[in-house]
Amino acid sequence: MKLIGIVGTNSDRSTNRKLLQFIQTHFSDQAEIELCEIKDLPAFDEPEDQTPPITVKELSDKIILADGVIISTPEYDHTIPAALKSALEWLSYTTRPLIDKPVMVTGASLGSLGSSRAQAHLRQILDAPELKARLMPSAEFLLGHSQQAFDEKGDLIDRDKVNELEENFEEFLQFVKMTEQLLKNRSKKNTKPFSWEV
């Protein structure tokens, strides 16, 4: 299975990047996970011809080819970073690669709540008509006090958090497969030859 992990911030010191790097390594026997940055994307400016910049197009192409997406977001003032909102605006206004794409939301923050408000906000945004992602329900991974959460090798220290992440990731892989089957069935139904017979 091929997945994309989006680092939901333009910070060079983000623990959300560390979290995705851990996910990439820890689950390497279950999925191929490519990490994507948004820090080099320009600020959204609503182009008249709806043509995305090359960096946005490259991210979009990777999302389209992936079976699923993991977005890891910090929490700034109870919401997602402006850079992540801008990236999502580019995608929704131009290529719309997240429509029907399975998405898992994770988050790390320096505080105790682990980006819970930002994750809730991100889920609302991803449910917008122009994005319309398939969000894995009833599962969120919150990593609080994230500066102290990793050892020098980049591994999560708390075994309970590792177990929680493993459960969530296993559920996400199943969710990706279920979504794929659902969309296949819907596609078959939509392509059924027309007939006047009931």
N, C-alpha and C positions, 0 to 999 in steps of 0.2 A: 504494500500500500504506500502511496506517495502523498505526503502531507507538506503543507507550507506553515512555517511558524513566523508570525509577524511580530516584530518587536515594536510595541505600541508607544514608542517615545523617541525623541531625537537626542536624548541624553547619552553621552558616551560612558557614563558610569552606572547605567541602569541595572538594578537587580532583576528586572524583568528579562533582560537579555541573558543573565546568568540562569534564570529559571528555564528559559527555552533551550539554552545550551545543555542543561542537565536533562531535560526531556529528550532532546535529540540524541544524546549519548545513552541514556538509561533505557530507551525503548528502541535502540537501533536494530535489534533482532526482530522487531514487530513491524516497523515502518521506516521508510526512508523520509527523513524530515529535513527540508531545506529552510534555513533561517533567512528571512528577508528584513531589510532595514527600511525605515521610512524617513530617516534623517536627511537624505539627499533629495527628497521630493520637494518641488517648489510649493509655495503657499497657493491654495486654491484661488483661482481668479475668474472662473466661469467663462471659458472661451466661447466666442460666438458660434464657431463651427463644431463645437463639442469634441474636438480632437485633443487627446491627452498628450502631454509631454512624453518624451521617449522613456524617461524613468518610470512614469506611471504606467505606460504601455507594457514595459518589461515586467512590472509587478503584476499587472492584470493578466498577462500571458501565463505567468507561473501559477496564478490562482486557478485559471481555466483548466490547466493541465493537471492540477492536483486533485486528489480524491476528497480532501478535506483541508480545513484551515484551523490553526490554533492562533488566537490573538491573546497576547499577554499585555495587560495595561496597568500602569501605575494609577494613583489617584491624586489629582491636583485640584484642590478646592472643591472636593466632593464630586468630581467628574473626570472624564478622560482628558489627556493632554490635547492642546490645540493641534499639535502636529498629527495626531491620530485622527482627529475629526476632519482635518484638511485632507488627509489621505483618503478617507472614506467618501468625502465629498467629490474628490476627483473620480473615484471608481463609480459612484452613483450617477454622476453627471455625464460620464463618457461611456465606458465599455460595459459596465454592470456585470462583472464576472462573479459576484457573490450570490446572484440569484440562484436559489435552490442548492447552494453549496453548503455542505455540513460544516458547522463552525463550533469549536470548543473555546470557551472564554476562561482565561486564567488571569491572575494578577498578583503582583508582589508590591508591598509598600513598607516604608520604614516604620509606620505606626502599627498599632495592634490589630486593626480591623482588616488589613490585607486587601485594600482596594474594593471593598464590598459595594460602596455607592457607585464607584466608577464602572464596575462590572454591570450593575443594574442599568445604568445609563447606557452603556455600550449595547446591551441587549435590546433596549428600546430603539436605538439608532439602527441596529442591524435588522430590525423588523420593519423598517420603513419600506414603502412600495418599491423605491428605486434600488434598494439593496436586497431585501427579501431573502436573507440568508436562512438556512435551516439550522436553528440553534438547538444544541443538545439540551433537552429540558432537565430541570431538577438536579443540576450538577454545577457546582462552581468550585474552583480551587483557589483558596485565599491564603496567601503567604504573608503573614505579618512579621514585623521586626526582621525584615529581609536582609539587612546588613550583617546580622549575626547568624543567618540561616544556612550559610554555606561554609564548607571547610576550604582549605588552601587548594584543593584539587577541583573545587567547583561542585562538590557533591552536597546534597541536602543532608544536614546533620540529624534532624529529627526523624526517627524511623517511623513514627506515626504519620507524619506528613508524607513520607515516601509511600507508605501503604495506601494512604488516601489518594495520592496522585496515581498510583498504579490502578486502583479501582476505577477512578474517573477515566483514565486513558483506555482501559479495557472496554468500558461502557461506550466511549467515543468511537472506538473501532467498530463496535457492533452497530452503533448509530449510523456510521458512514455506510456500512453494508446494507442496513435497512433502508436508508434513504435512496441508495442506488437502486435497490429492488423496487421501491415505491415509484421512483421516476421512470423506471423501465416499464412497469405495469401501466402507468399513466400514459406513457408514450405509445404503447401498443393500443390502448383504448382510443387515443386520439387519432391514430392512423387506421382505424378500422374502416374498411370500404363502406361507402354510403349505400344504404338500401332502403327502399320504401316499405319493405316488409317489416312488420313489428315482431 
